[in-house]
């Protein structure tokens, strides 16, 4: 399901989800990075749910638990974002860090309780040794289906300069569990025999390039739209102001892509 590089790359694939692209200089660019570059225009009108009427109380509850969620680590950079991923009016605080040469993303998701008296650490469905997709970014796409909001992320795992696994995942919050579902994946290898790319379905079974492309097309056949997620690097002194900024940006409209 995630980036267990030693297992993924050595076994030539028992994982998940999507392909990257190359820019004109041959550098890798992700779909999310391209979209972020394309969405710099000023927002115009509101999107999705309105900000909760008790947002101030919920921010106060998050700040009251700062000793629980704030990480003071001089070696790893932690970033924080306010969201309402499941659109239930209860704000989430995401605390995330990208670590290691493989660019592994580790995260905790907290949600404000129903009485605004504290926060609850949400469970996730990731097994031990697995990391989250590459969730830290300014814009994420999502779609709603059967009352669940699914967010589209990619995830990259590196095995030196010669190997890369690229995965597509759907992230949602269901029954207070952060759920990461696999979509498909690609495995790229450059060795003495040249360059090769192999494709896999959500269960790790090898599939054709056409099946891989169609799997992604099926995902994007949903009514996919964008959502702001404002990530902040903060200190205890500026945490409340920065989290309010994150909250405000989360509810700003997402302008259409340019070009």
ChimeraX commands (.cxc) that place a marker at each C-alpha (Angstrom):
marker #1 position 0.00,0.00,0.00 radius 0.5
marker #1 position 2.77,2.48,0.64 radius 0.5
marker #1 position 6.45,3.06,0.26 radius 0.5
marker #1 position 8.17,0.10,1.82 radius 0.5
marker #1 position 11.08,0.57,-0.51 radius 0.5
marker #1 position 13.03,-2.48,0.53 radius 0.5
marker #1 position 10.01,-4.70,-0.12 radius 0.5
marker #1 position 8.58,-2.80,-3.07 radius 0.5
marker #1 position 11.70,-2.47,-5.10 radius 0.5
marker #1 position 13.34,-5.74,-4.20 radius 0.5
marker #1 position 10.18,-7.71,-4.97 radius 0.5
marker #1 position 9.67,-5.59,-8.12 radius 0.5
marker #1 position 6.26,-4.66,-6.86 radius 0.5
marker #1 position 3.67,-5.56,-4.29 radius 0.5
marker #1 position 2.28,-2.04,-3.98 radius 0.5
marker #1 position 0.07,0.62,-5.50 radius 0.5
marker #1 position -0.67,3.68,-7.55 radius 0.5
marker #1 position 0.32,6.11,-10.54 radius 0.5
marker #1 position 2.86,7.36,-12.99 radius 0.5
marker #1 position 4.95,10.46,-13.03 radius 0.5
marker #1 position 5.87,12.58,-16.02 radius 0.5
marker #1 position 9.06,14.16,-17.29 radius 0.5
marker #1 position 9.55,17.81,-18.03 radius 0.5
marker #1 position 11.54,19.17,-20.94 radius 0.5
marker #1 position 14.77,18.88,-18.99 radius 0.5
marker #1 position 14.09,15.26,-18.10 radius 0.5
marker #1 position 13.23,16.09,-14.46 radius 0.5
marker #1 position 10.34,14.36,-12.80 radius 0.5
marker #1 position 7.24,16.37,-12.15 radius 0.5
marker #1 position 4.11,15.17,-10.41 radius 0.5
marker #1 position 0.56,15.97,-11.45 radius 0.5
marker #1 position 0.04,17.85,-8.18 radius 0.5
marker #1 position 3.14,19.99,-8.77 radius 0.5
marker #1 position 1.90,20.90,-12.24 radius 0.5
marker #1 position -1.52,21.79,-10.90 radius 0.5
marker #1 position -0.03,23.97,-8.18 radius 0.5
marker #1 position 1.87,25.93,-10.83 radius 0.5
marker #1 position -1.32,26.31,-12.86 radius 0.5
marker #1 position -3.55,27.59,-10.05 radius 0.5
marker #1 position -1.93,30.85,-8.99 radius 0.5
marker #1 position -4.91,33.03,-9.99 radius 0.5
marker #1 position -6.91,34.86,-7.33 radius 0.5
marker #1 position -9.91,32.90,-6.00 radius 0.5
marker #1 position -13.34,34.31,-6.73 radius 0.5
marker #1 position -16.21,32.49,-5.05 radius 0.5
marker #1 position -16.63,29.95,-2.23 radius 0.5
marker #1 position -16.45,26.17,-2.73 radius 0.5
marker #1 position -17.92,23.09,-1.07 radius 0.5
marker #1 position -18.90,23.41,2.59 radius 0.5
marker #1 position -19.03,26.68,4.50 radius 0.5
marker #1 position -16.64,27.26,7.37 radius 0.5
marker #1 position -18.17,25.86,10.59 radius 0.5
marker #1 position -19.95,28.49,12.67 radius 0.5
marker #1 position -18.02,27.35,15.73 radius 0.5
marker #1 position -14.62,27.47,14.00 radius 0.5
marker #1 position -13.21,29.80,16.69 radius 0.5
marker #1 position -14.16,27.34,19.42 radius 0.5
marker #1 position -12.65,24.48,17.47 radius 0.5
marker #1 position -9.38,26.36,16.97 radius 0.5
marker #1 position -9.37,27.06,20.72 radius 0.5
marker #1 position -9.77,23.32,21.38 radius 0.5
marker #1 position -6.83,22.56,19.10 radius 0.5
marker #1 position -4.67,25.18,20.78 radius 0.5
marker #1 position -5.65,23.86,24.19 radius 0.5
marker #1 position -4.09,20.54,23.19 radius 0.5
marker #1 position -0.89,21.96,21.68 radius 0.5
marker #1 position 1.26,19.87,24.01 radius 0.5
marker #1 position -0.31,16.79,22.39 radius 0.5
marker #1 position 0.29,17.59,18.72 radius 0.5
marker #1 position 3.15,20.06,18.44 radius 0.5
marker #1 position 6.48,18.42,17.59 radius 0.5
marker #1 position 9.68,20.24,18.52 radius 0.5
marker #1 position 12.32,18.39,16.51 radius 0.5
marker #1 position 15.44,20.14,15.24 radius 0.5
marker #1 position 16.20,17.31,12.81 radius 0.5
marker #1 position 12.81,16.81,11.10 radius 0.5
marker #1 position 10.63,19.59,9.70 radius 0.5
marker #1 position 6.98,19.22,10.69 radius 0.5
marker #1 position 4.17,21.03,8.91 radius 0.5
marker #1 position 0.58,21.51,9.99 radius 0.5
marker #1 position -2.74,22.07,8.23 radius 0.5
marker #1 position -6.37,22.60,9.22 radius 0.5
marker #1 position -8.92,20.67,7.12 radius 0.5
marker #1 position -12.40,19.23,7.13 radius 0.5
marker #1 position -11.71,16.29,4.85 radius 0.5
marker #1 position -14.95,14.45,5.52 radius 0.5
marker #1 position -17.02,17.66,5.36 radius 0.5
marker #1 position -18.76,16.94,8.68 radius 0.5
marker #1 position -18.10,20.34,10.29 radius 0.5
marker #1 position -15.50,18.95,12.69 radius 0.5
marker #1 position -12.06,20.35,11.89 radius 0.5
marker #1 position -9.01,18.14,11.54 radius 0.5
marker #1 position -5.43,19.08,12.35 radius 0.5
marker #1 position -2.89,17.23,10.24 radius 0.5
marker #1 position 0.70,17.06,11.51 radius 0.5
marker #1 position 3.09,15.73,8.88 radius 0.5
marker #1 position 6.77,15.35,8.13 radius 0.5
marker #1 position 8.73,14.12,5.11 radius 0.5
marker #1 position 11.71,12.06,6.25 radius 0.5
marker #1 position 14.61,10.05,4.90 radius 0.5
marker #1 position 16.24,9.74,1.51 radius 0.5
marker #1 position 13.16,7.91,0.24 radius 0.5
marker #1 position 10.97,10.93,1.02 radius 0.5
marker #1 position 8.63,9.04,3.33 radius 0.5
marker #1 position 5.64,10.98,4.66 radius 0.5
marker #1 position 4.55,10.35,8.24 radius 0.5
marker #1 position 1.44,12.01,9.63 radius 0.5
marker #1 position -1.00,12.19,12.52 radius 0.5
marker #1 position -4.59,13.28,11.96 radius 0.5
marker #1 position -6.51,14.81,14.88 radius 0.5
marker #1 position -10.18,15.81,14.91 radius 0.5
marker #1 position -11.95,18.20,17.27 radius 0.5
marker #1 position -14.49,16.36,19.41 radius 0.5
marker #1 position -18.22,17.09,19.30 radius 0.5
marker #1 position -18.14,19.31,22.40 radius 0.5
marker #1 position -15.12,21.42,21.34 radius 0.5
marker #1 position -13.41,20.38,24.56 radius 0.5
marker #1 position -10.43,18.58,23.01 radius 0.5
marker #1 position -9.08,16.68,20.06 radius 0.5
marker #1 position -9.00,12.98,19.19 radius 0.5
marker #1 position -6.19,11.18,17.36 radius 0.5
marker #1 position -7.73,9.35,14.42 radius 0.5
marker #1 position -6.65,5.83,13.59 radius 0.5
marker #1 position -5.47,4.89,10.10 radius 0.5
marker #1 position -5.50,1.70,8.08 radius 0.5
marker #1 position -1.78,1.71,7.27 radius 0.5
marker #1 position 0.21,-1.24,8.45 radius 0.5
marker #1 position 3.46,-0.99,10.37 radius 0.5
marker #1 position 6.30,0.25,8.18 radius 0.5
marker #1 position 4.05,1.99,5.65 radius 0.5
marker #1 position 3.89,5.73,5.12 radius 0.5
marker #1 position 1.28,8.14,3.84 radius 0.5
marker #1 position 1.12,9.38,0.27 radius 0.5
marker #1 position 2.76,12.71,-0.56 radius 0.5
marker #1 position 0.07,14.71,1.25 radius 0.5
marker #1 position 1.99,17.95,1.82 radius 0.5
marker #1 position 0.94,20.31,-0.95 radius 0.5
marker #1 position -1.14,23.43,-1.54 radius 0.5
marker #1 position -3.87,21.87,-3.64 radius 0.5
marker #1 position -5.47,18.45,-3.65 radius 0.5
marker #1 position -8.21,17.02,-5.86 radius 0.5
marker #1 position -11.17,15.08,-4.51 radius 0.5
marker #1 position -14.52,13.62,-5.46 radius 0.5
marker #1 position -17.58,12.58,-3.46 radius 0.5
marker #1 position -19.17,9.16,-3.76 radius 0.5
marker #1 position -21.79,7.51,-1.54 radius 0.5
marker #1 position -21.30,10.18,1.12 radius 0.5
marker #1 position -17.51,9.74,1.25 radius 0.5
marker #1 position -15.01,12.32,0.04 radius 0.5
marker #1 position -11.95,10.77,-1.63 radius 0.5
marker #1 position -8.75,12.79,-2.04 radius 0.5
marker #1 position -6.34,11.90,-4.83 radius 0.5
marker #1 position -2.65,11.68,-3.99 radius 0.5
marker #1 position 0.43,10.22,-5.55 radius 0.5
marker #1 position 3.32,8.67,-3.68 radius 0.5
marker #1 position 6.93,8.19,-4.75 radius 0.5
marker #1 position 9.46,5.70,-3.43 radius 0.5
marker #1 position 13.07,5.73,-4.58 radius 0.5
marker #1 position 15.66,2.97,-4.72 radius 0.5
marker #1 position 18.71,5.05,-5.47 radius 0.5
marker #1 position 18.89,6.82,-8.82 radius 0.5
marker #1 position 17.94,3.77,-10.86 radius 0.5
marker #1 position 14.60,2.71,-9.36 radius 0.5
marker #1 position 11.35,4.51,-8.68 radius 0.5
marker #1 position 7.93,3.32,-7.65 radius 0.5
marker #1 position 5.07,5.78,-8.25 radius 0.5
marker #1 position 1.71,5.12,-6.68 radius 0.5
marker #1 position -1.78,6.60,-6.78 radius 0.5
marker #1 position -3.85,6.52,-3.62 radius 0.5
marker #1 position -7.27,7.68,-2.48 radius 0.5
marker #1 position -7.34,9.12,1.04 radius 0.5
marker #1 position -10.57,9.53,2.98 radius 0.5
marker #1 position -11.87,9.70,6.53 radius 0.5
marker #1 position -14.50,7.04,7.15 radius 0.5
marker #1 position -15.96,6.28,10.59 radius 0.5
marker #1 position -13.14,8.35,12.16 radius 0.5
marker #1 position -10.47,6.27,10.44 radius 0.5
marker #1 position -8.02,7.80,7.97 radius 0.5
marker #1 position -8.30,5.36,5.09 radius 0.5
marker #1 position -5.71,5.01,2.31 radius 0.5
marker #1 position -6.89,2.98,-0.66 radius 0.5
marker #1 position -4.60,1.87,-3.46 radius 0.5
marker #1 position -5.46,2.54,-7.10 radius 0.5
marker #1 position -2.50,1.43,-9.22 radius 0.5
marker #1 position 1.25,1.90,-9.52 radius 0.5
marker #1 position 4.25,1.94,-11.82 radius 0.5
marker #1 position 7.80,0.71,-11.34 radius 0.5
marker #1 position 10.63,2.30,-13.34 radius 0.5
marker #1 position 14.07,0.74,-13.65 radius 0.5
marker #1 position 17.18,1.91,-15.40 radius 0.5
marker #1 position 20.01,-0.61,-15.60 radius 0.5
marker #1 position 22.61,-1.96,-18.02 radius 0.5
marker #1 position 19.82,-3.21,-20.26 radius 0.5
marker #1 position 18.25,0.25,-20.50 radius 0.5
marker #1 position 14.99,1.74,-19.23 radius 0.5
marker #1 position 11.83,-0.20,-18.43 radius 0.5
marker #1 position 8.50,0.53,-16.78 radius 0.5
marker #1 position 6.06,-2.00,-15.37 radius 0.5
marker #1 position 2.48,-1.36,-14.27 radius 0.5
marker #1 position 0.46,-2.90,-11.44 radius 0.5
marker #1 position -3.11,-2.85,-10.19 radius 0.5
marker #1 position -4.20,-2.15,-6.61 radius 0.5
marker #1 position -3.43,-5.74,-5.58 radius 0.5
marker #1 position 0.08,-5.68,-7.04 radius 0.5
marker #1 position -0.77,-7.74,-10.11 radius 0.5
marker #1 position 1.06,-6.76,-13.29 radius 0.5
marker #1 position -1.18,-5.08,-15.85 radius 0.5
marker #1 position -0.77,-3.53,-19.29 radius 0.5
marker #1 position -0.12,0.14,-19.91 radius 0.5
marker #1 position -3.62,0.47,-21.36 radius 0.5
marker #1 position -5.19,-1.06,-18.24 radius 0.5
marker #1 position -3.09,1.26,-16.09 radius 0.5
marker #1 position -4.23,4.31,-18.08 radius 0.5
marker #1 position -7.85,3.20,-18.01 radius 0.5
marker #1 position -7.73,2.66,-14.24 radius 0.5
marker #1 position -6.65,6.26,-13.73 radius 0.5
marker #1 position -9.19,7.49,-16.25 radius 0.5
marker #1 position -11.93,5.73,-14.27 radius 0.5
marker #1 position -10.89,7.70,-11.17 radius 0.5
marker #1 position -10.93,11.00,-13.01 radius 0.5
marker #1 position -14.29,10.14,-14.58 radius 0.5
marker #1 position -15.77,11.22,-11.24 radius 0.5
marker #1 position -16.66,14.86,-10.67 radius 0.5
marker #1 position -13.16,15.78,-9.53 radius 0.5
marker #1 position -12.63,19.24,-8.02 radius 0.5
marker #1 position -9.88,21.03,-6.09 radius 0.5
marker #1 position -9.49,21.88,-2.42 radius 0.5
marker #1 position -6.98,24.20,-0.77 radius 0.5
marker #1 position -4.87,22.75,2.02 radius 0.5
marker #1 position -2.59,25.37,3.54 radius 0.5
marker #1 position 0.44,23.82,5.22 radius 0.5
marker #1 position 2.24,25.89,7.86 radius 0.5
marker #1 position 5.59,25.66,9.61 radius 0.5
marker #1 position 4.92,27.10,13.03 radius 0.5
marker #1 position 6.14,27.67,16.57 radius 0.5
marker #1 position 4.13,27.64,19.79 radius 0.5
marker #1 position 4.18,31.45,19.76 radius 0.5
marker #1 position 2.62,31.88,16.31 radius 0.5
marker #1 position 0.67,28.60,16.13 radius 0.5
marker #1 position -2.81,30.06,16.61 radius 0.5
marker #1 position -2.38,32.76,13.96 radius 0.5
marker #1 position -0.84,30.33,11.50 radius 0.5
marker #1 position -3.59,27.75,12.02 radius 0.5
marker #1 position -6.23,30.44,11.48 radius 0.5
marker #1 position -4.50,31.27,8.19 radius 0.5
marker #1 position -4.61,27.59,7.26 radius 0.5
marker #1 position -8.31,27.43,8.14 radius 0.5
marker #1 position -9.13,30.52,6.06 radius 0.5
marker #1 position -7.25,29.24,3.02 radius 0.5
marker #1 position -8.98,25.86,3.30 radius 0.5
marker #1 position -12.35,27.52,2.65 radius 0.5
marker #1 position -11.22,29.85,-0.13 radius 0.5
marker #1 position -12.36,28.91,-3.62 radius 0.5
marker #1 position -10.10,27.07,-6.00 radius 0.5
marker #1 position -9.77,28.92,-9.32 radius 0.5
marker #1 position -9.84,27.01,-12.60 radius 0.5
marker #1 position -6.54,25.81,-14.00 radius 0.5
marker #1 position -4.88,28.14,-16.46 radius 0.5
marker #1 position -4.02,26.77,-19.90 radius 0.5
marker link #1:1,2 radius 0.2
marker link #1:2,3 radius 0.2
marker link #1:3,4 radius 0.2
marker link #1:4,5 radius 0.2
marker link #1:5,6 radius 0.2
marker link #1:6,7 radius 0.2
marker link #1:7,8 radius 0.2
marker link #1:8,9 radius 0.2
marker link #1:9,10 radius 0.2
marker link #1:10,11 radius 0.2
marker link #1:11,12 radius 0.2
marker link #1:12,13 radius 0.2
marker link #1:13,14 radius 0.2
marker link #1:14,15 radius 0.2
marker link #1:15,16 radius 0.2
marker link #1:16,17 radius 0.2
marker link #1:17,18 radius 0.2
marker link #1:18,19 radius 0.2
marker link #1:19,20 radius 0.2
marker link #1:20,21 radius 0.2
marker link #1:21,22 radius 0.2
marker link #1:22,23 radius 0.2
marker link #1:23,24 radius 0.2
marker link #1:24,25 radius 0.2
marker link #1:25,26 radius 0.2
marker link #1:26,27 radius 0.2
marker link #1:27,28 radius 0.2
marker link #1:28,29 radius 0.2
marker link #1:29,30 radius 0.2
marker link #1:30,31 radius 0.2
marker link #1:31,32 radius 0.2
marker link #1:32,33 radius 0.2
marker link #1:33,34 radius 0.2
marker link #1:34,35 radius 0.2
marker link #1:35,36 radius 0.2
marker link #1:36,37 radius 0.2
marker link #1:37,38 radius 0.2
marker link #1:38,39 radius 0.2
marker link #1:39,40 radius 0.2
marker link #1:40,41 radius 0.2
marker link #1:41,42 radius 0.2
marker link #1:42,43 radius 0.2
marker link #1:43,44 radius 0.2
marker link #1:44,45 radius 0.2
marker link #1:45,46 radius 0.2
marker link #1:46,47 radius 0.2
marker link #1:47,48 radius 0.2
marker link #1:48,49 radius 0.2
marker link #1:49,50 radius 0.2
marker link #1:50,51 radius 0.2
marker link #1:51,52 radius 0.2
marker link #1:52,53 radius 0.2
marker link #1:53,54 radius 0.2
marker link #1:54,55 radius 0.2
marker link #1:55,56 radius 0.2
marker link #1:56,57 radius 0.2
marker link #1:57,58 radius 0.2
marker link #1:58,59 radius 0.2
marker link #1:59,60 radius 0.2
marker link #1:60,61 radius 0.2
marker link #1:61,62 radius 0.2
marker link #1:62,63 radius 0.2
marker link #1:63,64 radius 0.2
marker link #1:64,65 radius 0.2
marker link #1:65,66 radius 0.2
marker link #1:66,67 radius 0.2
marker link #1:67,68 radius 0.2
marker link #1:68,69 radius 0.2
marker link #1:69,70 radius 0.2
marker link #1:70,71 radius 0.2
marker link #1:71,72 radius 0.2
marker link #1:72,73 radius 0.2
marker link #1:73,74 radius 0.2
marker link #1:74,75 radius 0.2
marker link #1:75,76 radius 0.2
marker link #1:76,77 radius 0.2
marker link #1:77,78 radius 0.2
marker link #1:78,79 radius 0.2
marker link #1:79,80 radius 0.2
marker link #1:80,81 radius 0.2
marker link #1:81,82 radius 0.2
marker link #1:82,83 radius 0.2
marker link #1:83,84 radius 0.2
marker link #1:84,85 radius 0.2
marker link #1:85,86 radius 0.2
marker link #1:86,87 radius 0.2
marker link #1:87,88 radius 0.2
marker link #1:88,89 radius 0.2
marker link #1:89,90 radius 0.2
marker link #1:90,91 radius 0.2
marker link #1:91,92 radius 0.2
marker link #1:92,93 radius 0.2
marker link #1:93,94 radius 0.2
marker link #1:94,95 radius 0.2
marker link #1:95,96 radius 0.2
marker link #1:96,97 radius 0.2
marker link #1:97,98 radius 0.2
marker link #1:98,99 radius 0.2
marker link #1:99,100 radius 0.2
marker link #1:100,101 radius 0.2
marker link #1:101,102 radius 0.2
marker link #1:102,103 radius 0.2
marker link #1:103,104 radius 0.2
marker link #1:104,105 radius 0.2
marker link #1:105,106 radius 0.2
marker link #1:106,107 radius 0.2
marker link #1:107,108 radius 0.2
marker link #1:108,109 radius 0.2
marker link #1:109,110 radius 0.2
marker link #1:110,111 radius 0.2
marker link #1:111,112 radius 0.2
marker link #1:112,113 radius 0.2
marker link #1:113,114 radius 0.2
marker link #1:114,115 radius 0.2
marker link #1:115,116 radius 0.2
marker link #1:116,117 radius 0.2
marker link #1:117,118 radius 0.2
marker link #1:118,119 radius 0.2
marker link #1:119,120 radius 0.2
marker link #1:120,121 radius 0.2
marker link #1:121,122 radius 0.2
marker link #1:122,123 radius 0.2
marker link #1:123,124 radius 0.2
marker link #1:124,125 radius 0.2
marker link #1:125,126 radius 0.2
marker link #1:126,127 radius 0.2
marker link #1:127,128 radius 0.2
marker link #1:128,129 radius 0.2
marker link #1:129,130 radius 0.2
marker link #1:130,131 radius 0.2
marker link #1:131,132 radius 0.2
marker link #1:132,133 radius 0.2
marker link #1:133,134 radius 0.2
marker link #1:134,135 radius 0.2
marker link #1:135,136 radius 0.2
marker link #1:136,137 radius 0.2
marker link #1:137,138 radius 0.2
marker link #1:138,139 radius 0.2
marker link #1:139,140 radius 0.2
marker link #1:140,141 radius 0.2
marker link #1:141,142 radius 0.2
marker link #1:142,143 radius 0.2
marker link #1:143,144 radius 0.2
marker link #1:144,145 radius 0.2
marker link #1:145,146 radius 0.2
marker link #1:146,147 radius 0.2
marker link #1:147,148 radius 0.2
marker link #1:148,149 radius 0.2
marker link #1:149,150 radius 0.2
marker link #1:150,151 radius 0.2
marker link #1:151,152 radius 0.2
marker link #1:152,153 radius 0.2
marker link #1:153,154 radius 0.2
marker link #1:154,155 radius 0.2
marker link #1:155,156 radius 0.2
marker link #1:156,157 radius 0.2
marker link #1:157,158 radius 0.2
marker link #1:158,159 radius 0.2
marker link #1:159,160 radius 0.2
marker link #1:160,161 radius 0.2
marker link #1:161,162 radius 0.2
marker link #1:162,163 radius 0.2
marker link #1:163,164 radius 0.2
marker link #1:164,165 radius 0.2
marker link #1:165,166 radius 0.2
marker link #1:166,167 radius 0.2
marker link #1:167,168 radius 0.2
marker link #1:168,169 radius 0.2
marker link #1:169,170 radius 0.2
marker link #1:170,171 radius 0.2
marker link #1:171,172 radius 0.2
marker link #1:172,173 radius 0.2
marker link #1:173,174 radius 0.2
marker link #1:174,175 radius 0.2
marker link #1:175,176 radius 0.2
marker link #1:176,177 radius 0.2
marker link #1:177,178 radius 0.2
marker link #1:178,179 radius 0.2
marker link #1:179,180 radius 0.2
marker link #1:180,181 radius 0.2
marker link #1:181,182 radius 0.2
marker link #1:182,183 radius 0.2
marker link #1:183,184 radius 0.2
marker link #1:184,185 radius 0.2
marker link #1:185,186 radius 0.2
marker link #1:186,187 radius 0.2
marker link #1:187,188 radius 0.2
marker link #1:188,189 radius 0.2
marker link #1:189,190 radius 0.2
marker link #1:190,191 radius 0.2
marker link #1:191,192 radius 0.2
marker link #1:192,193 radius 0.2
marker link #1:193,194 radius 0.2
marker link #1:194,195 radius 0.2
marker link #1:195,196 radius 0.2
marker link #1:196,197 radius 0.2
marker link #1:197,198 radius 0.2
marker link #1:198,199 radius 0.2
marker link #1:199,200 radius 0.2
marker link #1:200,201 radius 0.2
marker link #1:201,202 radius 0.2
marker link #1:202,203 radius 0.2
marker link #1:203,204 radius 0.2
marker link #1:204,205 radius 0.2
marker link #1:205,206 radius 0.2
marker link #1:206,207 radius 0.2
marker link #1:207,208 radius 0.2
marker link #1:208,209 radius 0.2
marker link #1:209,210 radius 0.2
marker link #1:210,211 radius 0.2
marker link #1:211,212 radius 0.2
marker link #1:212,213 radius 0.2
marker link #1:213,214 radius 0.2
marker link #1:214,215 radius 0.2
marker link #1:215,216 radius 0.2
marker link #1:216,217 radius 0.2
marker link #1:217,218 radius 0.2
marker link #1:218,219 radius 0.2
marker link #1:219,220 radius 0.2
marker link #1:220,221 radius 0.2
marker link #1:221,222 radius 0.2
marker link #1:222,223 radius 0.2
marker link #1:223,224 radius 0.2
marker link #1:224,225 radius 0.2
marker link #1:225,226 radius 0.2
marker link #1:226,227 radius 0.2
marker link #1:227,228 radius 0.2
marker link #1:228,229 radius 0.2
marker link #1:229,230 radius 0.2
marker link #1:230,231 radius 0.2
marker link #1:231,232 radius 0.2
marker link #1:232,233 radius 0.2
marker link #1:233,234 radius 0.2
marker link #1:234,235 radius 0.2
marker link #1:235,236 radius 0.2
marker link #1:236,237 radius 0.2
marker link #1:237,238 radius 0.2
marker link #1:238,239 radius 0.2
marker link #1:239,240 radius 0.2
marker link #1:240,241 radius 0.2
marker link #1:241,242 radius 0.2
marker link #1:242,243 radius 0.2
marker link #1:243,244 radius 0.2
marker link #1:244,245 radius 0.2
marker link #1:245,246 radius 0.2
marker link #1:246,247 radius 0.2
marker link #1:247,248 radius 0.2
marker link #1:248,249 radius 0.2
marker link #1:249,250 radius 0.2
marker link #1:250,251 radius 0.2
marker link #1:251,252 radius 0.2
marker link #1:252,253 radius 0.2
marker link #1:253,254 radius 0.2
marker link #1:254,255 radius 0.2
marker link #1:255,256 radius 0.2
marker link #1:256,257 radius 0.2
marker link #1:257,258 radius 0.2
marker link #1:258,259 radius 0.2
view
